[in-house]
Amino acid sequence: MKSRQEIKALAREAMGEQRGTAILLLLVYILAVLASTALDTIVLNMFGRLPYLIVFWGGMAVLYVILVNLLGEFIKIFKREEANPLELFIGLKTNFLRKLGGQLWMYLWFFLWSLLLIIPGIIKYMRYYFTYNILADCPNVKATDAIKISMRITEGHKMDVFIFILSWIGWMILSVFTLGILYVVYVGPYMATADAGFYLELRDKALREGKITLEDLGFEADNGYEPYENN
């Protein structure tokens, strides 16, 4: 298994090949969030609370699905495949309810575990960490199965996930000092590409160890699946 440093090095190389696209992907998502927030404010001021709630939750649903599409494009970048910012919106018409339902199912279980205490909630979050990536990468996986597959992929690697997340703290602090500019032009795309690589590394490791199968991922050996190392 590649180390965290090796995965990040590969991510920097892959991102460098499509730097403009990577930045544009993040900018488009940020603009979508800002546009949704602005629309919420307008509806609340002009039409009242009930229309606002309808628009707010509808906008959140769309943003959740766009986020899955965003991660899918960064998976392409790490695999040296051509990414397309338009896919953030084009992908809304594909498996919308599945992508949304998979996230809501994960949030429900995370919330229930968090009711016990903070620590159990954090541990479960480490296990659920790749749910988004699976929803993006494996279109034939059912919404409720994505969380199960994430748990198998992260089995024995919860501390690796935790350290991977913590490793970005320094970059995030620097981004704050640049008013978010550094995050948009470098840190955000770098993090997303490395996250994609981390997912692919542990996904393929889980396949080699028999924790999951191609059938679990909705792939056939000769149709749709390629180990990322071969790209």
N, C-alpha and C positions, 0 to 999 in steps of 0.2 A: 504494500500500500504506500502511495506517495505521501510524503510529509506535508504538513500545512504550508511550509515554506516553498516546497516544490509546486504545490497547487497554485499558490499565489504567483509564483514566477511564470507558470504557464498562463495564468489569467492575464498578467500584464502583457505577455507576448500576444495573446489572442486579441485582447482589447486594442493593442496598438495597431493591429491590422484593420480594425473597423472603429477607430476612435471617434470619428465624427458621428457615425451611426449610434454608437453607444451613448454618447452625450445627448444626441437627439432623442433617443428612446426615453431617457430619464427626464428630459425637458418636457416632452409630450405628456408624460404621466403627471408631472408636477402641474402643468398647465391645466390638465383635466381635473385635478383636485381643486385648483384655484377657481376654475370655471364652475364646478359643482357648488363650491362654497358661496360664490357670488350669486348664483341662481337661488340658492337656499335663502339668502338674505333678502333678495328682491321679492321672492314669493311671500316670505314672512311679513315684510313691511306692507305689501300691496294687498294680499289676500287673506292673511290671518294664519292661525296656528294649524288648523286641520290640513289645508292645502300644503302648508310648509312641511308637515310631517310626511305627507305622501311623497312630495318631491324629494325630501331629505333621504328617506329610506330607499326610494327608487334610485337616487344618485349613488348612494352607498353601494347598492347591489351592482350597479354598473362599474363603479371603481374597483370593487373586489375582483370582478372578472377581468378588468383591464390589468390588474396587478398580476394575475395568473398569466395572462398573455405576455406581459412584460418579462416575467421570469423565463417564459418559453423562448423569447427572442435572445435573452442572455445565454441560455443554454446553447442556442445556435452559435453565438459568438465564441463561446469557449470551444466548441467543436469545429471552429473554423468554417462554419456555414454562413451564408449571407443572411443577415438579419434585415428586417424591414419595419420601420416605425408604424407604417400604416396597418400592420398586422395587429396592433393593439386594439384597433377598432374593427377591422375586418373580422377578427377572431371572436367578436361579440356574438356573431350569429352561429357559432359552432359550440355546442355543448354548454350553453349559457347556464342553464339550471344545474348541470352537473358540476361546473366549476364553482358556482355560488354555493351549492349544497354541500360540497366537500369542505369548504371553509367554515360554513356555519356548523357543520357536524364537529369539526375540530374545535371550534370556539366553545361549543356546548360542553364537550368533555374537559377542555382546559378549565372552564369555569367551575364545573362540578368538582374537579380535583383541587382547585384553588380554595374551595370552601373548607376543605380539611385544614390546610395550613399553607403558608407561602411556599415552603420547601417542596412538598409533594407537587404543587402546581408547577414549580420551576422544572422539576425532574420530568414531569409529563411533557412540558413544552419542548425539552430537549428531544424527547422521543417523537413528538409530532412535527419536528422542525422541517422535514422535507415534504410535508403534505402538499404545499403549494407547488413545489417542483414536480411532484408526481402528477398532479392535476394538469400541469402544463406539458409534461413530457410523455405521458401515457394516456392518450385520449380514450382508450377502451376500458380503463379502470373505473369502476363505479365510484360514485361520490363517497359512499360510506367505507369503501375498501382502501382509499388513499391513505387514510390515517393508520390503518392496519399495516400496510406495506411500509410506511415510514417507520413504524415501531420495529419492524423486522430489520430494516436497513440500519437503524441506529442502535440495534442491540449490541452491547459491548462498546459503544462509541459515544455514550452520553457525555462523558468528560471531554472527549475530542470536540464535540459540538459546542460545549460550554466555553472551552478555551478558544475555539475559532471565533465565537461571537465576541469574547473579551478582547481578542487581538486587534479589534478595530477601534478601541476606545481612543487611542492616541490620534488616529486619523480624524475621528469625530470631533475631538477637542480642537484640532487645527482648523477644521471646517467652520466651527463656531467663530473662531478669531477672524476668519475671512468672510464673515456674514453669509456663509453658505455657498460662496462662489467656488471654493475648492471642492466642495462636495459635488456640485453639479458637473464641473469640468474634469474631475479626476476620481475623487474618493467614491462617489456613488456608483459610477460605472465599474470601477475596479472591484468594489465590494460585491456587486451583483454578478460579475463575471466569475470571481473567485467562489462565490456561493454556488454557482452552477457547476463549477469544477469539483467542488467538495461533494456535491450531491452525486455527480456522475462517478466519482471515485468510489464512494461508499455503495452506490447502487451496483456497480460492476463487481465489487468485492463481495457483496451479499449474494450475487448470482453465482460467483465462483464457489462460495462456501455452501451453497444450497439453501440459504435462508429464504430466498425467493426464487421463483422460476420465471421464464419468459412468459408463460401463460398467466402468471399473477400480474405481470405488467401489461398484459393484453397484446403481446407480440408473438410472432412465430419466428422460428430460428432463421428463416429465409425471407422474412417480410417485416420490415419496419424497424428492426433492432440492429444497431451497430455499436460494439464496444468503442467508447470514445478514444481509447488509446490508439486505435487503428486509423484515426483520421489525421 
